[in-house]
Amino acid sequence: MSFVFGLLIFYPCSLLYSSLAPTKCLLSNGRLLSTDSSKIDEPLKVEEAETISSPPPPTEKLLVLGGNGFVGSHVCKEAVAKGISVSSLNRSGKPCVRESWADSVMWHQGNLLLPDSWKDAFNGVTAVISCVGGFGSNSQMYKINGTANINAIRAAAEKGVKRFVYISAADFGLVNYLLRGYYEGKKATEAELLSKFPYGGVILRPGFIHGTRKVGSISLPLSIIGSPLETVLKHAKPLTGVPLVGPLFIPPVNVVAVARVAVRAATDQVFPPGVVDVHGILRHGDQK
């Protein structure tokens, strides 16, 4: 203890000086760092970091097959409203629609049963929505609902399209037999889609689609019947499993909801692939 006390007496000034005296050290950039508060050093210069350029997000280019039909026109309208680049392939080309959205769509004329008439329409496309379907004899229905769509799926896969959405139909039991060509064609298309697009293929299976349907100059307000039935039957899902009569309880769905879900499934990379039934369409359709 006496030794320590002696050191403190002997070196009081030097300890005080060393604790208060300004110090300087040489930084790696050659500048002196000073602790002397009486000196104001140059302001610290911060060099701007190097900017790394990143590519812009990919632009969605959507091709709607059958875009001049009841469902297809609503799909085009929904996609245009979301700012998506939209083109459409139809047998008749641009429809006689006096609405602003139609002017924002690039219209192609071609027949899916004649591949040489439409393959260029798939150039640069990132997603496809097929609304192609129709009625007639069993052979005609298979060609329209099956062969035509299968041709489109194969062409899309060859062109490197990422996502493909197909508007199919709900299973109505006995009706499937009465419209055998219609449903066999759709089932064949579904199988081809799941084969060619296992991670980017989405199948929508609506039942009766309601809305205002235009047939020539006549507007058919299908929602007069469809909307009330949808309100009631969408809560009757357990009854759809009842043998024979179960399909009668499949709720109708509004065409706007079908279009909204189709566009989302085609452009949302996290939308799960696979089959979406009527109740799934109603659920996703409520999401803005």
Buried (B, 14 or more C-beta within 10 A) or exposed (E): EEEEEEEEEEEEEEEEEEEEEEEEEEEEEEEEEBEEEEEEEEEEEEEEEEEEEEEEEEEBBBBBBBBBBBBBBBBBBBBBEEEBBBBBBBBEEBBEBEEEBBEBBEBBBBBBEEEEBBEEBBEBBBBBBBBBBBEEEEEBBBBBBBBBBBBBBEBBBEBEBBBBBBBBBBBBBEBBEEBEBBBBBBBBBBEBBBEBBEEBBBBBBBBBBBBEBEEEEEEEEBBEEBBEBBEEBBEBBEBBEEEEEBBEBBBBBBBBBBBBBBBBBBBEEEBEBEBBBBBBBBBBBEEE
